[in-house]
Structure formats: structure tokens, C-alpha cells
């Protein structure tokens, strides 16, 4: 989704923060229903349950902050390309009183400023459709994950039923978020498109599934002793500094 002016971008970030805060207040991030993709129980069940995690596109940060609040001994790094979102997420982290366990960085996920094999797990919610180069980002996820580390990426699905679109449209608050929701659905992927993207990346062996309204990509980084098929080169590594 293209945001053309600074004022519009700031308004967009504030609207998403208001929506996400309302979801948090109503307990949506803690709903334990497998077909609801972006919740803390679903993250934990997918292997995002311990250690040092990376969240790509945290937005206002509520999913990751709720994950921190409901896990023990975990730390989180949020990576976003929007300065306004970083500012909002940092403010929310202070409200949660977890600033000693989370940091937010302004950077492009297609060229992450991290060492190889740095994170125990990686997750992302509702940002895949905004990735300018998803193949590069998938390869970067493989690079920064430790061997055996889990990843879990969820997003909307373009072929979402009209019933679900209407339901989300009427339930969406504040109402200003509705046009952004429709635009995001139109820009999101079909399952086959996601599988085609993954086929040419280091996450080619991912599991891809659909839910009532979205899709999920999950898996674990293969250990170096495991061999990739000849059509898939071994994971790209950046030179260590």
C-alpha cells in the first residue's frame, strides 16, 4: 500500500495503533483458536516460544509485546522501515514495562543489520504483502536464524471469502482503518503465489497453509549438515564483521 505524504503516513500509523490497541484490550491477541493466525498461543504452538526473537514489521508492537508478557526469559528485536511505527512501538513497550527485553530498529528487512545465525526464532504478522522483495527477505530470515530455529509468517489472503471481508469491515474500529484493510487484502497473496516465491528461496521447504481469512508460512531452518536439493543452493551467509 502506497502512502504518499508524511501527514498521511503519520495518520495511517496512528490509525493502526488505535485498531491494534482495541484488539489488545478485547483480548484478541490471546485467543487460543488455531485458525486465528496472529495470536500468542498460535505463535507459541508454532515454535516461537523461547529465546531471542526477531519480529519483522511489528507495526505498533502489540503482538510482540503480548508475546513477551506471556513468555519467560525471552527477548525481542522489532525491525521496521517506518520511523513513526518505531516511535509508537517504543512508546507501547514503555507502557508494558519491558524496555529491558525489547528493542526496535529502523532498517530494511531485505538487508538486515544482523550477524548470521543470531536469532532463535523469527515471526511476522500482516506485513508480507508490503515486502518489496519477498524473496530477499525470506533469504535474510534463513541467514539470521540459528540452525533449527523456527519461523512463522502470517498475512491476509487475497481470496478471502466475501463473508469474512464483510465481517471484518463491519467490526473494524476505528472506521478509518477500513480502507487500509481493503487495500491490504487486494495486495495480499494467494497460496500458490506464496509457494512460488518460497520455491526460489532458502525457505523452500516451508509449510504453507490457509485459515479463515489468511495464510501462514512456518518451518525450521535446516541444520548445515542437511543437504539442500541441487536446485537450491546452500544458505547465503554475509561476511562477518
C-alpha positions in Angstrom: 0.0 0.0 0.0 1.5 3.3 -1.1 1.4 6.2 1.5 2.2 9.4 -0.4 2.8 12.1 2.2 4.3 12.4 5.7 0.9 13.5 7.1 -0.9 10.6 5.6 1.8 8.2 6.8 1.5 9.5 10.4 -2.3 9.3 10.3 -2.0 5.7 9.0 0.3 4.7 11.8 -1.9 6.3 14.4 -5.0 4.6 13.0 -3.3 1.2 13.0 -2.2 1.8 16.6 -5.7 2.6 17.6 -7.0 -0.6 16.0 -4.3 -2.8 17.5 -4.8 -1.3 20.9 -8.5 -2.1 20.7 -7.8 -5.7 19.7 -5.4 -5.9 22.7 -8.0 -4.5 25.1 -10.6 -7.1 23.8 -8.1 -10.0 24.3 -7.8 -10.9 20.6 -4.0 -11.5 20.9 -4.6 -14.2 23.5 -7.3 -16.1 21.7 -6.4 -19.8 21.6 -8.0 -20.8 18.3 -5.6 -22.3 15.7 -7.4 -20.8 12.7 -6.9 -17.3 14.2 -3.3 -16.8 12.9 -1.8 -13.9 14.7 -2.2 -14.7 18.4 0.3 -15.5 21.2 -0.9 -19.1 21.6 -0.6 -19.7 17.9 2.9 -18.3 17.9 3.9 -20.5 20.8 2.4 -23.6 19.2 4.4 -22.8 16.0 7.7 -22.9 17.9 8.0 -19.2 18.6 8.3 -19.9 22.3 11.7 -19.1 23.7 15.0 -17.3 23.4 15.8 -14.3 21.3 13.2 -13.5 18.7 13.0 -11.2 15.6 9.8 -9.6 14.5 9.6 -8.2 11.0 7.2 -5.4 10.6 5.9 -5.1 14.2 3.9 -2.0 13.5 2.7 -0.7 16.9 4.1 -3.7 18.5 1.2 -5.3 20.4 1.6 -8.9 19.2 5.3 -9.0 20.1 4.7 -7.2 23.4 1.9 -9.6 24.4 4.3 -12.5 23.4 6.9 -11.1 25.8 4.4 -10.7 28.6 3.3 -14.3 28.2 6.7 -16.0 27.8 9.6 -16.3 30.2 13.2 -15.3 29.6 12.5 -14.1 26.1 13.8 -11.1 24.3 12.6 -9.4 21.1 14.0 -7.3 18.3 11.5 -5.5 16.1 12.5 -4.4 12.6 10.5 -1.8 10.7 11.1 0.6 7.8 8.7 3.2 9.2 10.1 5.7 11.8 6.6 6.6 13.0 5.8 3.0 13.7 9.2 2.6 15.6 8.3 5.6 17.7 4.8 4.2 18.5 6.2 0.7 19.3 8.8 2.1 21.7 6.1 4.1 23.5 4.0 1.0 23.8 6.9 -1.0 25.1 7.4 1.5 27.8 3.8 1.1 28.8 4.3 -2.6 29.0 7.4 -2.0 31.1 9.5 -4.4 29.0 12.1 -2.0 27.6 14.9 -4.1 29.0 13.7 -7.1 26.9 12.8 -5.4 23.5 14.4 -3.0 21.0 13.1 -1.6 17.8 15.4 -0.9 14.8 14.8 1.2 11.7 16.0 -1.0 8.8 15.1 -2.7 5.6 14.4 -6.4 6.1 15.9 -7.2 2.7 19.3 -6.3 4.1 19.1 -7.0 7.9 21.8 -5.4 10.1 22.4 -8.7 12.0 25.1 -11.4 12.2 24.5 -14.8 10.7 22.7 -17.3 13.0 21.7 -14.7 15.5 18.0 -15.4 16.4 16.3 -18.4 17.9 13.0 -17.6 16.1 11.5 -15.1 13.6 7.9 -14.1 13.1 5.9 -11.6 11.2 2.2 -10.7 11.0 0.3 -8.9 8.3 3.3 -7.3 6.6 4.2 -9.9 3.9 2.1 -8.1 1.3 4.1 -4.9 1.9 7.5 -6.5 1.3 9.0 -5.0 -1.8 11.2 -8.1 -2.4 9.9 -11.1 -0.5 12.5 -13.5 -1.9 15.3 -11.4 -0.5 13.6 -11.2 2.9 13.0 -14.9 3.0 16.7 -15.5 2.4 17.6 -13.0 5.1 15.3 -14.8 7.5 17.2 -18.0 6.8 20.5 -16.2 7.2 19.8 -14.7 10.6 18.1 -17.7 12.1 20.1 -20.2 14.1 20.1 -23.8 12.7 16.9 -25.4 14.0 15.3 -22.1 14.7 11.5 -21.7 13.9 9.9 -19.1 11.7 6.2 -18.2 11.4 4.9 -15.6 8.9 1.2 -14.8 8.6 -0.8 -12.4 6.4 -4.2 -11.8 4.8 -5.2 -13.8 1.8 -6.5 -12.2 -1.4 -9.1 -14.9 -2.0 -10.7 -14.3 1.4 -14.4 -15.0 1.3 -16.8 -12.1 0.9 -18.4 -13.1 4.1 -15.2 -12.6 6.0 -14.4 -9.4 4.2 -17.8 -8.0 5.2 -17.4 -9.3 8.8 -14.1 -7.6 9.2 -15.3 -4.4 7.5 -18.2 -4.0 9.9 -16.2 -5.0 13.0 -13.1 -2.8 12.1 -12.6 0.1 14.6 -11.8 2.9 14.3 -13.7 3.1 11.0 -10.8 4.9 9.4 -8.9 1.6 9.2 -11.5 0.1 6.8 -9.9 1.5 3.6 -6.5 0.2 4.7 -7.9 -3.2 5.3 -9.5 -3.4 1.8 -6.2 -2.2 0.2 -4.2 -4.8 2.2 -6.5 -7.6 1.0 -6.1 -6.6 -2.6 -2.3 -6.5 -2.3 -2.0 -9.8 -0.4 -1.1 -13.2 -1.9 -2.8 -16.4 -2.9 -1.4 -19.7 -1.6 0.1 -20.7 -4.9 1.9 -17.3 -5.3 3.5 -17.7 -1.8 4.6 -21.3 -2.7 6.1 -20.0 -5.9 8.0 -17.3 -4.0 9.3 -19.7 -1.4 10.5 -22.2 -4.1 13.4 -20.0 -5.1 14.5 -19.2 -1.5 16.3 -20.8 1.4 12.9 -21.4 3.0 11.8 -23.6 0.1 10.8 -26.4 2.5 8.2 -24.3 4.4 4.7 -25.4 5.3 2.1 -23.1 3.7 -1.5 -23.3 4.9 -4.6 -21.1 4.9 -7.1 -20.1 7.6 -10.5 -18.5 7.5 -9.1 -15.2 6.4 -5.3 -15.5 5.8 -2.3 -17.7 5.3 0.6 -19.0 7.3 4.2 -19.9 6.4 6.1 -21.9 9.0 9.1 -24.2 9.4 12.5 -24.6 10.9 15.9 -23.6 9.5 17.7 -26.7 8.3 21.0 -27.7 10.0 24.1 -27.2 7.9 24.7 -30.9 7.8 21.4 -31.3 6.0 21.8 -31.0 2.2 19.6 -28.8 0.0 18.5 -30.3 -3.3 20.8 -29.3 -6.2 18.4 -26.7 -7.4 18.6 -24.9 -4.1 22.0 -23.5 -3.1 23.1 -23.7 0.5 22.1 -20.7 2.6 23.7 -17.4 1.8 25.9 -16.0 4.5 27.1 -12.5 5.0 30.8 -11.9 5.8 31.2 -11.5 9.5 32.4 -8.0 10.5 
